[in-house]
Amino acid sequence: MSTNYFSPHRLALGAFVFLACAAVTASPTSALKGDTAPAPQVESAPEIEEICINFVCLEGTDRALYLAMQERIDSDLARGGSVEERMATIAELLAAIDDLDELTPVVRDALGHDVLEQANETGVLDPPVVVALLRSGDEDLELFGIDAVWSDDKTAWNDRAVRGELLALLRDPERSEWSRGNVLWLFRYRGPFSEVLDDALAAAGDSGAPILAHLAAKILVDRADSEDREGWIRKAFLSGSPALRREAAWCLMTRGTMEPADALFVPAVRTMADLALDPEAPPEQRGEAIEAIGRDPAAEPNRSILLELLEPQNWFYGATGAHFPIHSLALVVEGLEQVEDPAIRQRLSTLQGELRALPSGQREYVEWVLDNALGNKREIFHAPVDWDLEQR
């Protein structure tokens, strides 16, 4: 189960259930007698709260399952108990949520967030329970424990035993890469980061743990806050580990002041191109690389690389979109549409017919982006009713 929780957005949108009432009118005879028709009795119906998560409102079975699980969360956590009992309750609730295959991953994540929120409110997540979660050796429970430290008022963060367990988790190569990377993020924002700086540098160079290396590199570049921030990032690109070099290239191309005439421009673009065209790389990272290349699509080699990414052998699904995973072609089209060249427009026009090869759920958003690029403006993307926006 993913424990990177999304908070549910429960929007009171004024959705009401109205009872149908037939209009009652006076008969002509009654009117002549001076009788009046009884006023129609309109019963007021209760307001029904809509539950909308990540722009999708739950209905029917999904809504019922969500509400039933919320009730179970409330009742189970209210039992309290010993450290072992409370940890077992949390583990059972997360497992039960994970078993709700009828619900999309984001809805299940929202329920996981409800467990976290309610456990905090009821005092279930005190430091001893957090320590037990971090020691569990189970990735889901470890991540839940890290989220507990994120979400509280620093009671757990300031607890010596919790801090010690976080460091032990970070420094154990046998533990989950995601858990270790999230500990680094925690120190990045709760600080002091100097306490784990050496760990982050070592992790960024660990080719045997690519997920952790990527997370560590992202954190190191993100926190480069010296007066010569761009100078530090340039040094990281020139002499850093492969993961740090990729992250530095991305940062220089998206947040820096690098122009095509810069000596590092082509090397940085090539670094991003290698990532974007690597079928073995995670789709989220490949998507980030395409976005970086698309920041200056008219320059070379950016333009040629984007055109290469239009070829079917380089297509992939799972890049990170604003609200749901998207196909790589959407990012490529968004880059190329900025280039004022009839040849580019012609190539995008021919792409329309090629999109038929994409399955439903991947094709629709690309079609919308392409229509906008070709001037057939559709202001809002309307997903098909039966399309699972949260598919992973």
Phi, psi and omega per residue, in radians:
M1 nan 2.364 3.062
S2 -1.347 2.316 3.092
T3 -1.965 0.424 3.008
N4 -1.517 1.414 -2.840
Y5 -1.270 2.501 2.982
F6 -1.793 2.338 3.077
S7 -1.329 2.359 3.107
P8 -1.266 2.450 3.089
H9 -1.794 1.808 -3.129
R10 -1.648 1.807 -3.015
L11 -1.742 2.135 3.043
A12 -1.426 1.651 -3.006
L13 -1.701 0.236 3.103
G14 1.292 0.537 3.106
A15 -1.475 2.066 -3.109
F16 -2.115 2.714 2.981
V17 -1.791 2.173 -3.136
F18 -1.866 2.372 3.050
L19 -1.454 2.283 -3.129
A20 -1.291 2.283 3.129
C21 -2.234 2.281 3.105
A22 -1.314 2.442 3.111
A23 -1.243 2.275 -3.124
V24 -1.832 2.150 -3.136
T25 -2.094 2.763 3.121
A26 -1.365 2.452 3.076
S27 -1.337 2.758 3.116
P28 -0.986 -0.638 -3.122
T29 -1.153 -0.793 -3.141
S30 -1.072 -0.630 -3.106
A31 -1.165 -0.691 3.137
L32 -1.139 -0.574 -3.137
K33 -1.381 -0.088 -3.124
G34 1.494 0.090 3.119
D35 -1.306 2.694 3.060
T36 -2.044 2.568 3.134
A37 -1.278 2.502 3.091
P38 -1.100 2.490 3.138
A39 -1.154 2.398 3.122
P40 -1.072 2.354 -3.128
Q41 -1.586 1.865 -3.140
V42 -1.802 1.962 -3.141
E43 -1.393 2.339 3.099
S44 -1.363 2.284 -3.116
A45 -1.674 2.587 3.135
P46 -1.189 2.562 3.078
E47 -1.266 2.368 3.109
I48 -1.830 2.104 -3.120
E49 -1.313 2.229 3.068
E50 -1.432 2.437 3.094
I51 -1.934 1.899 -3.100
C52 -2.067 2.209 -3.104
I53 -2.167 2.098 3.126
N54 0.929 0.788 3.057
F55 1.264 0.202 3.076
V56 -2.091 2.132 -3.137
C57 -1.562 2.349 -3.094
L58 -1.422 2.439 3.122
E59 -2.406 2.818 2.997
G60 0.960 -2.273 -3.079
T61 -1.061 -0.714 -3.128
D62 -1.034 -0.769 -3.128
R63 -1.149 -0.723 -3.135
A64 -1.122 -0.743 3.119
L65 -1.106 -0.728 -3.130
Y66 -1.088 -0.820 -3.114
L67 -1.175 -0.678 3.119
A68 -1.110 -0.719 3.122
M69 -1.186 -0.625 3.072
Q70 -1.059 -0.720 3.104
E71 -1.085 -0.738 3.128
R72 -1.128 -0.709 3.114
I73 -1.005 -0.843 -3.123
D74 -1.060 -0.824 -3.054
S75 -1.243 -0.720 -3.100
D76 -1.169 -0.749 -3.114
L77 -1.239 -0.441 3.137
A78 -1.185 -0.296 -3.115
R79 -1.216 -0.474 -3.121
G80 1.135 -2.368 3.114
G81 1.938 -2.968 -3.132
S82 -1.255 3.047 3.099
V83 -1.001 -0.803 -3.121
E84 -1.117 -0.694 -3.121
E85 -1.194 -0.722 3.141
R86 -1.183 -0.680 3.096
M87 -1.135 -0.704 3.112
A88 -1.109 -0.675 3.100
T89 -1.070 -0.786 3.127
I90 -1.083 -0.786 -3.141
A91 -1.070 -0.729 -3.141
E92 -1.149 -0.702 3.134
L93 -1.147 -0.765 3.141
L94 -1.122 -0.672 3.108
A95 -1.154 -0.705 3.128
A96 -1.124 -0.692 3.096
I97 -1.133 -0.725 -3.132
D98 -1.104 -0.485 -3.127
D99 -1.404 -0.117 -3.133
L100 -1.409 1.252 -3.078
D101 -1.104 -0.367 -3.141
E102 -1.183 -0.403 -3.105
L103 -1.655 2.612 3.130
T104 -1.247 2.788 -3.137
P105 -0.974 -0.673 -3.110
V106 -1.201 -0.608 3.087
V107 -1.176 -0.708 3.091
R108 -1.130 -0.666 3.076
D109 -1.081 -0.671 3.121
A110 -1.103 -0.689 3.079
L111 -1.147 -0.655 3.059
G112 -1.051 -0.673 3.072
H113 -1.131 -0.630 3.093
D114 -1.094 -0.676 3.072
V115 -1.055 -0.818 -3.127
L116 -1.058 -0.824 -3.090
E117 -1.122 -0.802 -3.109
Q118 -1.211 -0.633 3.110
A119 -1.131 -0.619 3.066
N120 -1.189 -0.788 -3.080
E121 -1.132 -0.609 -3.083
T122 -1.571 0.002 3.130
G123 1.378 0.169 3.133
V124 -1.145 -0.614 -3.060
L125 -1.601 1.090 3.027
D126 -1.449 2.952 -3.074
P127 -0.906 -0.734 3.130
P128 -1.045 -0.653 3.109
V129 -1.214 -0.697 3.095
V130 -1.057 -0.755 3.102
V131 -1.050 -0.745 3.141
A132 -1.116 -0.680 3.100
L133 -1.118 -0.764 -3.120
L134 -1.178 -0.487 -3.139
R135 -1.503 -0.121 -2.936
S136 -1.088 -0.515 -3.044
G137 1.372 -0.004 3.090
D138 -1.752 2.169 -3.039
E139 -1.004 -0.762 -3.122
D140 -1.072 -0.751 -3.130
L141 -1.255 -0.633 3.073
E142 -1.055 -0.840 -3.126
L143 -1.131 -0.628 3.084
F144 -1.112 -0.722 3.103
G145 -1.106 -0.700 3.092
I146 -1.124 -0.741 3.088
D147 -1.073 -0.602 3.114
A148 -1.102 -0.679 3.101
V149 -1.181 -0.693 3.088
W150 -1.023 -0.739 -2.882
S151 -1.538 -0.239 -3.073
D152 -1.540 -3.062 -3.073
D153 -1.580 0.521 -3.131
K154 1.390 0.132 3.069
T155 -1.074 -0.847 3.128
A156 -1.209 -0.714 -3.109
W157 -1.062 -0.637 -3.110
N158 -1.472 -0.055 3.135
D159 -1.407 2.220 -3.045
R160 -1.084 -0.689 -3.118
A161 -1.162 -0.686 3.112
V162 -1.126 -0.815 3.140
R163 -1.055 -0.730 3.136
G164 -1.109 -0.675 3.141
E165 -1.235 -0.611 3.065
L166 -1.081 -0.779 3.130
L167 -1.157 -0.661 3.113
A168 -1.120 -0.701 3.106
L169 -1.118 -0.817 -3.124
L170 -1.011 -0.669 -2.990
R171 -1.646 0.100 3.129
D172 -1.711 1.882 -3.083
P173 -1.157 -0.226 3.138
E174 -1.490 -0.145 -3.085
R175 -1.530 2.931 -3.088
S176 -1.028 2.359 3.086
E177 -1.090 -0.667 3.125
W178 -1.119 -0.743 3.140
S179 -1.102 -0.804 -3.117
R180 -1.124 -0.710 3.101
G181 -1.120 -0.647 3.125
N182 -1.233 -0.502 3.021
V183 -1.123 -0.716 3.094
L184 -1.059 -0.765 3.107
W185 -1.053 -0.677 -3.139
L186 -1.070 -0.799 3.110
F187 -1.208 -0.511 3.117
R188 -1.046 -0.691 -3.040
Y189 -1.821 -0.394 3.091
R190 -1.647 -0.508 3.054
G191 1.118 2.979 -0.012
P192 -1.374 2.324 -3.101
F193 -1.198 -0.422 3.124
S194 -0.993 -0.435 -3.134
E195 -1.151 -0.434 -3.105
V196 -2.188 0.252 -3.100
L197 -1.041 -0.803 3.129
D198 -1.095 -0.651 3.099
D199 -1.099 -0.734 -3.129
A200 -1.135 -0.744 3.134
L201 -1.110 -0.726 3.112
A202 -1.164 -0.716 -3.136
A203 -1.129 -0.678 -3.141
A204 -1.101 -0.389 3.138
G205 -1.767 0.144 -3.087
D206 -1.535 1.664 -3.118
S207 -1.194 -0.313 3.115
G208 -1.430 -0.123 3.120
A209 -2.311 1.309 -2.997
P210 -1.105 -0.602 3.128
I211 -1.156 -0.832 3.128
L212 -1.104 -0.717 3.138
A213 -1.047 -0.740 3.141
H214 -1.130 -0.800 -3.137
L215 -1.105 -0.746 -3.138
A216 -1.120 -0.750 3.127
A217 -1.090 -0.730 3.129
K218 -1.079 -0.716 3.137
I219 -1.168 -0.771 -3.119
L220 -1.084 -0.749 3.121
V221 -1.205 -0.682 -3.118
D222 -1.102 -0.608 -3.061
R223 -1.624 0.054 -3.141
A224 -1.148 1.628 -2.990
D225 -2.056 0.412 3.093
S226 -1.296 3.011 3.135
E227 -1.087 -0.575 3.132
D228 -1.867 1.084 -3.069
R229 -1.030 -0.825 -3.109
E230 -1.150 -0.589 3.082
G231 -1.095 -0.707 3.110
W232 -1.104 -0.752 -3.112
I233 -1.171 -0.646 3.086
R234 -1.098 -0.712 3.095
K235 -1.120 -0.671 3.112
A236 -1.112 -0.659 3.120
F237 -1.161 -0.693 -3.059
L238 -1.358 -0.557 -3.000
S239 -2.276 0.083 -3.088
G240 -1.457 3.101 3.065
S241 -1.168 2.898 3.109
P242 -0.939 -0.750 -3.141
A243 -1.148 -0.737 3.138
L244 -1.192 -0.636 3.107
R245 -1.107 -0.757 3.125
R246 -1.119 -0.774 -3.108
E247 -1.176 -0.669 3.104
A248 -1.128 -0.719 3.103
A249 -1.066 -0.782 3.128
W250 -1.049 -0.766 -3.107
C251 -1.163 -0.750 3.122
L252 -1.075 -0.632 -3.081
M253 -1.432 -0.381 -3.068
T254 -1.944 -0.438 -3.057
R255 -2.184 -0.160 -3.098
G256 -1.633 -2.850 -3.108
T257 -2.020 0.392 -3.054
M258 -1.220 2.255 3.119
E259 -1.893 2.843 3.138
P260 -0.975 -0.468 -3.139
A261 -1.354 -0.200 -3.128
D262 -1.107 2.453 -3.125
A263 -1.091 -0.441 -3.132
L264 -1.600 -0.073 -3.027
F265 -1.052 -0.981 -3.095
V266 -1.123 -0.788 3.077
P267 -1.016 -0.678 3.127
A268 -1.168 -0.748 3.117
V269 -1.092 -0.753 3.125
R270 -1.084 -0.650 3.095
T271 -1.091 -0.774 3.099
M272 -1.183 -0.630 3.132
A273 -1.126 -0.752 3.113
D274 -1.007 -0.681 3.128
L275 -1.246 -0.796 -3.100
A276 -1.092 -0.569 -3.071
L277 -1.660 0.049 -3.102
D278 -1.528 1.889 -3.093
P279 -1.172 -0.270 3.139
E280 -1.566 -0.203 -3.116
A281 -1.341 2.648 3.100
P282 -1.030 2.412 -3.095
P283 -1.052 -0.553 3.126
E284 -1.108 -0.732 3.138
Q285 -1.236 -0.659 3.089
R286 -1.094 -0.696 3.115
G287 -1.111 -0.718 3.094
E288 -1.056 -0.683 3.134
A289 -1.129 -0.712 3.120
I290 -1.116 -0.740 3.111
E291 -1.040 -0.705 3.132
A292 -1.121 -0.775 3.128
I293 -1.115 -0.630 -3.117
G294 -1.294 -0.085 3.106
R295 -1.209 -0.452 3.136
D296 -2.388 1.150 -2.941
P297 -1.240 -0.334 -3.107
A298 -1.426 -0.345 -3.121
A299 -1.367 2.765 3.000
E300 -1.800 2.490 0.186
P301 -1.577 0.169 -3.083
N302 -0.934 -0.854 -3.079
R303 -1.038 -0.819 -3.127
S304 -1.120 -0.654 -3.141
I305 -1.178 -0.743 3.113
L306 -1.082 -0.711 3.088
L307 -1.123 -0.650 3.095
E308 -1.126 -0.614 3.133
L309 -1.246 -0.215 3.046
L310 -1.356 -0.254 -3.126
E311 -1.292 2.390 -3.028
P312 -0.920 -0.577 -3.117
Q313 -1.171 -0.244 -3.134
N314 -1.864 0.101 3.107
W315 -1.289 2.628 3.008
F316 -2.767 2.799 3.128
Y317 -2.045 2.568 3.053
G318 2.054 0.139 3.022
A319 -1.134 2.697 -3.084
T320 -1.398 2.114 3.046
G321 -1.764 -3.079 -3.113
A322 -1.134 -0.665 -3.074
H323 -2.302 -0.163 -3.099
F324 -2.821 2.810 3.115
P325 -1.085 2.556 -3.111
I326 -2.310 2.915 3.107
H327 -1.441 2.597 -3.105
S328 -1.031 -0.542 -3.097
L329 -1.060 -0.549 3.125
A330 -1.069 -0.731 3.141
L331 -1.215 -0.685 -3.141
V332 -1.135 -0.762 3.135
V333 -1.114 -0.724 3.127
E334 -1.075 -0.551 3.070
G335 -1.290 -0.882 -3.041
L336 -1.198 -0.455 -3.113
E337 -1.145 -0.275 3.119
Q338 -1.405 -0.206 -3.086
V339 -1.543 2.116 3.135
E340 -1.532 1.555 -3.098
D341 -2.652 2.135 3.138
P342 -0.976 -0.590 -3.138
A343 -1.151 -0.654 3.099
I344 -1.170 -0.763 3.136
R345 -1.088 -0.691 3.120
Q346 -1.120 -0.714 3.123
R347 -1.124 -0.691 3.099
L348 -1.166 -0.593 3.100
S349 -1.112 -0.726 3.140
T350 -1.212 -0.386 3.136
L351 -1.140 -0.479 -3.103
Q352 -0.945 -0.793 -3.140
G353 -1.191 -0.519 -3.116
E354 -1.263 -0.368 -3.088
L355 -1.174 -0.260 3.123
R356 -1.085 -0.346 3.135
A357 -1.297 -0.270 -3.113
L358 -1.462 2.470 3.096
P359 -1.274 2.737 3.052
S360 -1.061 2.463 -3.057
G361 1.759 -0.390 3.018
Q362 -1.967 -0.560 -3.007
R363 -1.317 -0.712 -2.929
E364 -1.035 -0.760 -3.108
Y365 -1.196 -0.665 3.088
V366 -1.082 -0.731 3.107
E367 -1.034 -0.726 -3.129
W368 -1.133 -0.785 3.116
V369 -1.092 -0.748 -3.118
L370 -1.163 -0.722 3.084
D371 -1.018 -0.773 3.113
N372 -1.112 -0.694 -3.135
A373 -1.130 -0.578 -3.110
L374 -1.577 0.083 3.063
G375 1.660 -0.005 3.098
N376 -1.596 1.311 -2.924
K377 -1.134 2.263 2.941
R378 -2.174 1.943 -2.935
E379 -1.147 -0.636 -3.081
I380 -2.177 2.382 3.086
F381 -1.410 2.111 3.097
H382 -1.866 1.907 3.128
A383 -1.277 2.594 3.039
P384 -0.992 2.565 -3.068
V385 -1.020 -0.652 -3.063
D386 -1.633 0.223 -3.098
W387 -1.556 2.198 3.120
D388 -1.423 1.756 -3.122
L389 -1.125 -0.338 -3.018
E390 -1.722 0.196 -3.087
Q391 -1.042 2.555 3.136
R392 -2.171 nan nan
